[in-house]
């Protein structure tokens, strides 16, 4: 099957936040992210592949799994042209975006809250960490970058399909959190050292914008501010790194 102009234009629109949201579809690129999406039961609208996919064993294994979806075969050069990556690995999936709402944020449960993050790489990395540490959901508050942009999906290594990702208005989220009685913790430089904090089994951890941090509304609602102690001269960490360390500290005592 050949790549139609309509579908090529669709792939282009999925790289842009404003138009991607209207399409309700997600662009997944790369062997690992595509394999993870399939493992997670993602609904694949169609796949685009090139001969480069068969260059590795993992690529060959993935290609065999694609026999149950619509596959469009193009030349390597064509896939490079429409790819969102510097060098295509020979596969691109167009998947239906999973739906999730605040009803999925329940107690008992452990949840991560992203407040105004703007870098899709940081967003995807934190979603990957949320999956790695066994969290139950990720909540993206208003003002946060689209978590389903291709770069965010790649940064999550496709693990974004393994966890509910909820978009929510900040005030509605805080009201819901109060209703289900889950304490909110906020990552903040100068907060209590995570090693000395006794975090309950159920919690929500909020991570703020890369430049300005958490909005005051969340700070006022927080049970406590948490921080990673540092022995060296650095005064702060990248939000994805700090968030991942905090998640480790908040979940390491659990089985």
C-alpha positions as CSV (number, residue, x, y, z in Angstrom):
1,X,0.0,0.0,0.0
2,X,1.3,3.4,-0.9
3,X,1.4,6.5,1.3
4,X,-1.4,8.8,0.4
5,X,-1.0,12.6,0.5
6,X,-3.8,12.8,3.1
7,X,-2.0,10.5,5.4
8,X,1.4,12.2,4.8
9,X,-0.3,15.5,5.8
10,X,-1.7,13.8,8.9
11,X,1.7,12.8,10.0
12,X,2.9,16.3,9.6
13,X,0.0,17.7,11.7
14,X,0.8,15.3,14.5
15,X,4.2,17.0,15.1
16,X,2.4,20.3,15.9
17,X,0.7,20.7,19.3
18,X,-2.3,22.8,18.2
19,X,-3.2,20.5,15.3
20,X,-2.3,17.2,17.0
21,X,-4.8,17.7,19.8
22,X,-7.6,18.0,17.2
23,X,-6.6,14.7,15.5
24,X,-6.9,12.6,18.6
25,X,-4.1,10.5,17.3
26,X,-0.4,10.0,18.3
27,X,2.8,9.6,16.4
28,X,5.1,6.9,17.7
29,X,8.6,6.5,16.2
30,X,11.4,4.1,16.7
31,X,11.7,0.4,17.4
32,X,11.6,0.6,21.2
33,X,8.8,3.1,21.5
34,X,6.7,1.2,18.9
35,X,7.3,-2.1,20.6
36,X,6.3,-0.7,23.9
37,X,3.2,0.8,22.4
38,X,2.2,-2.6,21.0
39,X,3.0,-4.3,24.3
40,X,0.7,-1.8,26.1
41,X,-2.2,-2.6,23.8
42,X,-2.1,0.7,21.9
43,X,-4.8,1.0,19.2
44,X,-2.8,1.4,15.9
45,X,-4.5,3.2,13.1
46,X,-1.7,2.4,10.6
47,X,2.0,1.9,10.4
48,X,4.6,3.3,8.0
49,X,7.8,1.2,7.6
50,X,10.9,1.2,5.4
51,X,13.6,-1.5,4.7
52,X,15.7,0.0,7.5
53,X,13.4,-1.7,10.0
54,X,14.8,-5.1,9.2
55,X,18.4,-4.0,9.9
56,X,18.2,-5.2,13.5
57,X,16.7,-8.3,15.2
58,X,14.4,-6.1,17.3
59,X,13.3,-4.4,14.2
60,X,12.6,-7.7,12.4
61,X,10.6,-8.9,15.5
62,X,8.5,-5.7,15.5
63,X,7.8,-6.0,11.7
64,X,6.4,-9.5,12.3
65,X,4.1,-8.1,14.9
66,X,2.7,-5.5,12.6
67,X,1.0,-8.1,10.4
68,X,-2.3,-7.4,12.2
69,X,-2.4,-3.7,11.4
70,X,-2.4,-1.7,8.1
71,X,1.2,-1.3,7.0
72,X,2.4,1.2,4.4
73,X,5.9,0.5,3.0
74,X,7.9,3.5,1.8
75,X,11.6,4.1,0.8
76,X,14.1,4.9,3.6
77,X,14.5,8.4,2.1
78,X,10.8,9.1,2.3
79,X,10.5,8.0,5.9
80,X,13.4,10.3,6.7
81,X,11.6,13.2,5.1
82,X,8.4,12.7,7.2
83,X,10.1,11.6,10.4
84,X,10.3,13.7,13.5
85,X,13.7,12.2,14.4
86,X,17.2,13.0,13.2
87,X,17.5,9.5,11.8
88,X,14.6,7.2,11.3
89,X,14.8,3.6,12.6
90,X,12.4,2.5,9.8
91,X,9.1,2.5,11.7
92,X,6.4,5.0,12.5
93,X,3.0,4.2,14.1
94,X,-0.1,6.4,14.1
95,X,-2.1,5.4,17.2
96,X,-5.4,6.5,18.7
97,X,-4.7,8.7,21.8
98,X,-5.9,6.9,24.9
99,X,-8.6,8.8,26.9
100,X,-8.3,9.4,30.6
101,X,-10.0,11.7,33.1
102,X,-9.9,12.7,36.7
103,X,-12.1,9.8,37.7
104,X,-9.1,7.6,37.3
105,X,-7.2,9.5,40.0
106,X,-8.3,7.5,43.0
107,X,-7.4,6.7,46.6
108,X,-5.5,4.6,47.5
109,X,-3.1,5.6,44.8
110,X,0.2,7.3,43.9
111,X,0.1,10.0,41.3
112,X,2.4,12.5,39.6
113,X,1.3,16.0,38.8
114,X,3.0,18.1,36.1
115,X,2.4,21.8,36.5
116,X,3.3,23.9,33.5
117,X,6.2,21.9,32.2
118,X,7.2,23.1,28.7
119,X,9.9,20.7,27.6
120,X,8.4,17.6,26.0
121,X,11.6,15.7,26.8
122,X,11.3,16.4,30.5
123,X,7.6,15.5,30.3
124,X,8.2,12.2,28.6
125,X,11.1,11.3,30.9
126,X,9.0,11.9,34.0
127,X,6.2,9.8,32.6
128,X,8.7,7.0,32.0
129,X,9.8,7.4,35.7
130,X,6.2,7.3,36.9
131,X,5.8,3.9,35.2
132,X,9.1,2.6,36.5
133,X,8.2,3.5,40.1
134,X,4.7,2.0,39.9
135,X,2.6,5.1,40.0
136,X,-1.1,5.0,39.1
137,X,-1.5,8.1,37.0
138,X,0.1,11.2,35.6
139,X,-1.9,14.5,35.7
140,X,-0.9,17.3,33.3
141,X,-2.4,20.5,34.5
142,X,-3.4,23.4,32.3
143,X,-0.3,25.1,30.8
144,X,1.7,21.9,30.6
145,X,3.1,20.8,27.2
146,X,1.1,18.2,25.3
147,X,2.3,14.9,26.7
148,X,1.4,13.1,23.4
149,X,3.7,15.2,21.2
150,X,6.2,12.9,19.3
151,X,9.2,14.0,21.3
152,X,7.4,13.4,24.6
153,X,6.3,9.9,23.5
154,X,9.9,9.1,22.4
155,X,11.3,10.4,25.7
156,X,8.9,8.1,27.6
157,X,10.3,5.2,25.5
158,X,6.7,4.5,24.6
159,X,5.8,3.8,28.3
160,X,3.2,6.6,28.1
161,X,0.8,4.0,26.9
162,X,1.2,2.0,30.2
163,X,-0.2,4.7,32.5
164,X,-3.3,6.9,32.5
165,X,-2.3,10.4,31.5
166,X,-5.0,12.9,32.6
167,X,-5.3,16.5,31.4
168,X,-7.0,18.7,34.1
169,X,-7.8,22.2,35.1
170,X,-5.8,23.1,38.3
171,X,-8.8,24.1,40.4
172,X,-10.8,21.0,39.4
173,X,-7.8,18.8,40.2
174,X,-7.3,20.3,43.6
175,X,-11.0,19.9,44.4
176,X,-10.9,16.3,43.3
177,X,-7.7,15.6,45.4
178,X,-9.4,17.1,48.4
179,X,-12.4,14.9,47.8
180,X,-10.5,11.7,47.7
181,X,-8.2,12.8,50.6
182,X,-4.8,12.2,49.0
183,X,-2.0,14.5,50.3
184,X,-0.2,16.7,47.8
185,X,3.5,17.1,48.0
186,X,5.4,19.7,46.0
187,X,9.0,19.5,44.7
188,X,10.7,22.7,45.8
189,X,14.3,23.7,46.3
190,X,14.7,24.3,50.0
191,X,12.0,21.8,50.9
192,X,12.3,19.0,53.3
193,X,15.0,16.4,52.4
194,X,13.2,13.4,50.9
195,X,15.4,11.1,53.0
196,X,13.9,12.5,56.2
197,X,10.3,12.7,55.1
198,X,7.8,10.0,56.0
199,X,5.6,9.9,52.9
200,X,2.3,7.9,53.2
201,X,1.4,5.1,50.8
202,X,-1.0,7.3,48.8
203,X,0.2,10.6,47.6
204,X,0.4,13.1,44.7
205,X,3.7,14.6,43.8
206,X,3.7,17.9,41.9
207,X,6.6,19.1,39.7
208,X,6.7,22.7,38.4
209,X,7.6,24.6,35.4
210,X,11.3,24.5,34.4
211,X,11.8,28.2,35.0
212,X,9.3,29.4,37.6
213,X,8.4,26.3,39.5
214,X,5.1,25.4,41.1
215,X,2.2,27.9,40.9
216,X,1.2,29.4,44.3
217,X,-2.2,27.6,44.2
218,X,-0.5,24.2,44.5
219,X,2.0,25.4,47.0
220,X,-0.8,26.6,49.3
221,X,-2.6,23.2,49.0
222,X,0.6,21.1,49.6
223,X,1.0,19.0,52.8
224,X,4.8,19.5,52.5
225,X,7.6,20.7,50.2
226,X,10.2,18.0,49.2
227,X,13.7,18.4,47.9
228,X,16.7,16.3,47.0
229,X,19.7,17.0,49.2
230,X,22.9,17.7,47.2
231,X,26.5,17.5,48.5
232,X,28.1,19.3,45.5
233,X,28.1,23.0,44.4
234,X,25.0,22.7,42.2
235,X,22.0,24.6,43.5
236,X,19.4,22.7,41.6
237,X,18.7,19.7,39.3
238,X,16.8,19.4,36.0
239,X,13.1,18.8,36.8
240,X,13.1,15.4,35.2
241,X,16.1,14.3,37.2
242,X,14.8,15.8,40.5
243,X,11.4,14.3,40.0
244,X,12.8,10.8,39.3
245,X,14.9,10.9,42.4
246,X,11.9,12.0,44.5
247,X,9.8,9.3,43.1
248,X,12.4,6.7,44.0
249,X,12.6,8.1,47.6
250,X,8.8,8.2,47.9
251,X,8.3,4.6,46.8
252,X,11.5,2.7,47.7
253,X,10.1,1.3,51.0
254,X,7.2,-0.5,49.2
255,X,7.0,-4.0,47.8
